[in-house]
Structure formats: structure tokens, C-alpha cells
Amino acid sequence: MEFKNIITIEPGKRGGKPCIRGVRITVYDVLEYLASGMTEEEILRDFPYLTREDILASLGAN
């Protein structure tokens, strides 16, 4: 999987933290949701603009 197409860094967005495809959800946010016990399905339901590939990229980018 090409993380560079999913994980983006923009200096003016979210303090330059790695984000998912340019949206305002950071890799850290996704990892925090998973660590708090949310399932992949719950994350996808709560954030319908995210994909399974986004979650996998977040795990791989860690």
C-alpha cells in the first residue's frame, strides 16, 4: 500500500501533523480511536469519509 497517497502533511493544517488524505483527521486521531476501543466499523460509521485503507495506512505510518 502506498501510504504517500493517503498520509499527507500540510504545514498549515492541524499543526503540520500527518493527516488522512488532506482531511482534518490526523493519523494520531485514528490511532487514538483504536486505542480507546473503537472498532474499525465504528470509526467508519462515525467518519464516513474515511476508508479501511485510511485506517490501515494509519497503522502502517505509526
Secondary structure as GFF3:
##gff-version 3
##sequence-region A 1 62
A	DSSP	three_ten_helix	3	5	.	.	.	ID=ss1
A	DSSP	beta_strand	7	8	.	.	.	ID=ss2
A	DSSP	three_ten_helix	14	16	.	.	.	ID=ss3
A	DSSP	beta_strand	19	20	.	.	.	ID=ss4
A	DSSP	alpha_helix	27	35	.	.	.	ID=ss5
A	DSSP	alpha_helix	40	46	.	.	.	ID=ss6
A	DSSP	alpha_helix	52	60	.	.	.	ID=ss7
###
